[in-house]
Amino acid sequence: MRQNIAKTFSVALMFSLVIGVSGCAKTPPVTATYQSQQIADPLEPVNRAVFGFNNVLDEALIEPVAKGYNALLPRFVRDAIRNFMRNLQSPVDVANDLLQGRIKNAGVATARFVINSTVGIAGLIDVATKKGMHYRDEDFGQTLASWGVGNGCYLVLPVLGPSTLRDATGTFVDGYADPFRLWTTNTGREGLYYAREALQGLDTRSRLIKPIDDMRKNSLDYYAAARSAYIQHRNALIRANDPQAAGAAPQGLGSDHP
């Protein structure tokens, strides 16, 4: 009994850490100038405390590992890893395209998966992009926005990093419904899922070393700058699919301010 509880706790902790690498790494590239992006932040004192913890974790562990990753692996190997991870994510992208009613985008994402999985050698080579079928990052948070759901309040999750009530919900749904996760958990191969999440997060963070360093150095309020950058990034993703959804999102749950 105790062994089962310990195992469950260890798995949960590992899951939080590897997802946290990805969550911290998703801070978008930014410059020293930030446009004000307002969002309800009623939990700001708590969010700032969690943000400080995440920042210490990033500086002490995640960033050094990401720098080592860049130093050890040549760019073409890192690009192949990113292509492979994106290919594994394709079923989630397709599902969200369908839920958003983007049939054409779902078709493109499906074609990308087939082409890259075969001609692209299990997705290591992004052949589809060379044929004009570019990658589009889709998640359930964007799907909720397309349905008219607003951001809700701003959240900074322990280890997981910047989010909103809507995006946190989307992250949970995407993770729970991910076919790769379902396959690994149902076949006793959970380690593969955790390894994928950790590697994907590490690769993403390795590509954002300079932008995040610049934001730390050049912003008067790093917390506010990161919050603004996150909201700008999310709005840009939503606007790419549905300009009206991006504009309407702040009013969705009655918690945001335009």
Number of C-alpha atoms within 10 A of each C-alpha: 6 7 8 9 10 11 12 12 12 12 15 11 12 16 18 17 18 22 24 24 29 24 21 23 26 18 21 16 16 21 13 13 10 15 9 13 16 16 20 18 19 12 12 17 10 14 20 16 14 20 24 16 14 23 20 12 16 20 12 11 12 23 23 14 16 23 15 12 16 17 11 11 11 10 11 10 12 19 16 16 19 20 21 22 20 20 24 18 19 24 19 21 25 24 22 23 26 16 16 21 13 14 13 11 20 22 14 19 27 17 15 25 23 17 20 22 20 14 14 20 13 18 25 22 23 27 20 22 13 9 10 10 15 14 18 18 16 22 23 25 26 28 24 23 27 23 14 19 20 26 31 23 21 26 25 24 19 17 22 22 23 26 22 23 17 24 24 20 14 19 16 13 14 21 16 12 13 19 16 19 20 15 14 15 14 10 9 9 13 17 15 15 19 20 14 19 20 20 19 22 24 23 22 21 26 22 16 19 17 12 16 21 13 15 22 17 12 14 16 11 11 18 20 17 22 21 22 18 23 22 22 19 17 18 22 14 18 24 17 11 19 16 14 13 23 22 16 16 26 24 17 19 15 14 17 18 16 11
